Amino acid sequence: MGTTTDSGGVRSVERALAIVDLLGEHQALGLEELHYLTALPKATVSRMLATLQEQGWVYRGLSDRRYRLCARRLFGDRQLRLKRRLVEHAAPWLLELSERTGLVADLSCFDGERLEVMESAIPLVLRKRYPNNCQIVGHHASLFHSAMGRACLGEMHSDEVQRLASHQQLGDETLLRDIEDDAHKGFGQRTEGHWEYPVRLPFLIRAIALPVRVEGRLAGSIALHWPEDQAPVERVLSLHLQRLAATVGQVQQALEA
C-alpha cells in the first residue's frame, strides 16, 4: 500500500515538474498545448495546473487563458519578474474594475522607453465584440496616442517627454500641448482618430487611463476603454474615474505590501 502511494506521489511530482519545465521553456502555454506536449490526459493536466496555481507556481492570463510561471518562480530576468509581479497583483483588481464598470480594463508596463500592454479584462457584456484574434496584450502601445501612454507621460518632466518625442520623431506641438493638458487634468486620454496598437479592433474605441507607481517609481498605467458608440468620454469620467483611481490605489497597495 505504502509503495503504491509513494510511487503515485512520485509520478505526480514528475508530472508537475514536467509542466513547470515546459512553462519555463515556452513562457506561456494553454491547456491544449500542455496536454499535447506532456502526452497526459487533459483532465490530469487540468488538475495539475489547478494545484500549481493554488501553490503559487503558475498564473493564468485573463485575456488569453494561457499559463505562465509566477514571478517568484522566475530566475535571471529581473525585468520580466517585475512585469509578471505587476500583472499577478493587478489581475484581481482589473477583473473587478471591468465587471463593475462594464468596460475593458487594460494594464500596461512602462520600461522608460516603451509601453507594453500586459493584461486585459473584458466584461461579459462586451466579449462578443472583442474576438480572440484582436487582443492587444503583448503589443507595444503608442506612448503619445494611447491613453495608457499619455497617463505615463503626464508623470514625467517635460524634458523627458521631449526626449521621447524626439526619439520617436514626433514634432507635433499640438500633440505635446495636449499631453501637457492631460497632466493638468490628472488622467490620460487617447488621441481620437489615431490607432495606437499594431493590431486593429473592428471598431473605434475611446479610453482614459491613470498612472501606476510602485515605491515611488512609474511602473505603468491602468486604462478603461470601450467602443466609441457606447458612451462619450465625459460620461465615463463622471461615472467611473473615481473607481479607476481606487483600483490604481489598490494595485499600488498590493504591490507595496
N, C-alpha and C positions, 0 to 999 in steps of 0.2 A: 504493500500500500504506500509506504513512505517513498520507495523508489519511484513509483509511478507519479506521485505528487511532485517529487524533486525534478524528474525528467520533464514533466509538464511545465513546471516553473521555469526550467532552463529554456525550453522551447519558446515560452512566452517572452523571456528576456531576449533571446536571439532574434525573434521576430520584431520586437520593439527596437532593438539596436539596428536591425536592417532598415527599418523605416527612418530612423534618425540619420543613418549614413546616407540614405538616398536624398533626404531633405538637405543635408549638408552639401551634397554634390550638385543638386539641381536647383537649389534656392527655394523653389516653390513647386508643389505638385498637388494635383487633385486626387480624389478618391479613386477614380477610374485608372489614372496613371500609376498610382501606388499598387493597386490590385494587379495591374499588368506586370509591373517591374518586380514585385515580390512573388508573383505566382501563388499568392494566398487567396482564399475565398474573400469576396468583397465584405461579407459580414465580419470576418475575422479582422480585416484591415480597419474597418469602421470602429470596432470595439477597441482595438489597439490605439487608434487615433484619439478616441474619447478619453482613454486612460492617460495618454500622453498630454492631452490638453488639461485634464484635471491636475496633473502633477507639474504643470508649468513648463513642459518641454516644447510644445508646439502652439502656434497661433493660427487661427483660420480666418482668412480675409473676409471682410464684409462684402466687398464688391465682386470678387472672383471666386470666393468659397474655396480657395486653394490653401494648402497647409504650408507653413514655414516654421523653422526653428525660432523659438523665442529669443529675445535679445540676450538674456543672461546665459544662453547656451551657445552663443557665438563667440568665436575667438579670432583675434588677428586684425579685424577690420573695425576700428573704433567708430568711424563714421556710420557704417552700416548698423552697428549696435545702437547708436544714438537714434537713428531713424526708426528702427524696429521698436525701441523703447517708447518713442513718441507715439507710434501707431497703437501699440498694445494698451497704453494708458488712456489714449483718447477714444478708442473704439466704442466702449460702452456709452460714453457721453455723446458721441456722434449719433449712435443709434437712437438714443433718447431724444436728441435735438431734432433729428429727421422726422421721427414719428409724431412728435408734439407739434411741429410746425407744418407738416405735410410737404416739406421742401427737401431737396437733396442737400446733404451736409458733406462738405469736402474738407480734407485735411492736407496741408502742404508742408514740406520741409524746405528751409532755405539754407544753403551752404555758404552764403556770402557772395555767390556769383549766379547761381541758377536756382529755380524754384521747381521742385518735383512734387507732383500730386501723389500722395502716399496712400490715401484711403478715401472711400466714398460710401456713404449710407443713403440708400434710396428708399423712400417710404412706400408702403404698399400701394397707395393711391397713384403713384407715378411710375410704377415698374413697367407697365405696358408701353410707356412712351420712351423708355430707355432700353433699347435692345442690347444684348450682351456684347455685341461686336463694336459698340460705341462707347465703351468705358474709357475714361481718361486717366485712370490710375496707372502709374508708372511712366507717364509722359511728363515732359517739362512744359510748364505754362509760361506764358509771356509775363515778365516782371512788370512791364509797363502798360499792359492792356487787360490782364486778368484782375479780378477783384482781390484775389489772394496775393498777387504780386504787389499791387498798389497798397494793400494794407501793410506789407513789409516795408515798402519804400517810405511810407509815412512815418516810420520809426527811425529812419536814417537821417544823418546830417546831409544838407544839400550838396556838399562837396562829393559825398559818396554816391548820391543819386546821379550827379553829373558824370562821375567816373563810369558808372554802369551804363548810362545813356550813351556815352562816347564809345564804350566797348561794343555796344550793340548798334553803333552807327545811327543813333537817333538824335536828330537835331530839331525836332518839332517843339518850339517854345510853348505853343498852346497846350500840348500834351504835358509838358513839365509843369506848367501853371496849374493844370487840372490836378496833378499829383500833389502839388502844394495845397490846393484846396481840400483834397481828401484828408491830408494830415490835419488841417484845421477842423474838419468835420468829425474826425475821430474814427472813420471807417474807410475801407477801400471799396470802390465801385467799378465794375468792369466798363471798358470803353464800348459804348453802344456801336453796333455795326462792324466790330472787328472781332474775328475769331482768334482765340488765344492759344489753341491747342493744335497739335499736328493731326489729330483726327477730328472729324466733324459729327455733330449730332444732326438728326434730320429736321431740326427746328432751331430757332433762335432762342437764346436764354438771356436772363438778367441775373446779376449776382451782387452780393455785398459780402464783405469779409472783415475780420478783426485779427490783429497780430497775436501770436503766442510767444511768450517769453519763458525761458527756463533759467533759473538762477541769474536773472538779470540780462541774459543773452537772448537775442532774437532767434527763435528756433523755426518759425514758420507762421502759418495762419490757418484759420478755420473760416470757411465760407458757407453761405446759403445760396444755392442757385435754383432756378425754376424756369419753366417755359415762359417765354416772353408774353404769350397771350393769357397767362394765368393771373398776373397782377402787376401793377406799376411798382416801381422801386419804393415810392413814398409809402404805399400801403404796407409793404413788407417791413420797412423800417419801423413804422408805428406799431405793428403787431409783434415783431419778432427780434428787433435789435437787442432788447434787454435780455431776452432768452439766449441769444447768441453770445452776448457778453458774459452771462452767467456760466455758459458751457465752457468758454475760454478760461474763466476763473477756476472752474472745477478741474479742467485738464492740467492747468498750471499747478494747482494744489496737489493733484495726484502725482505729478512728476517730481515735485519737490519733497514729497513725504519720505 
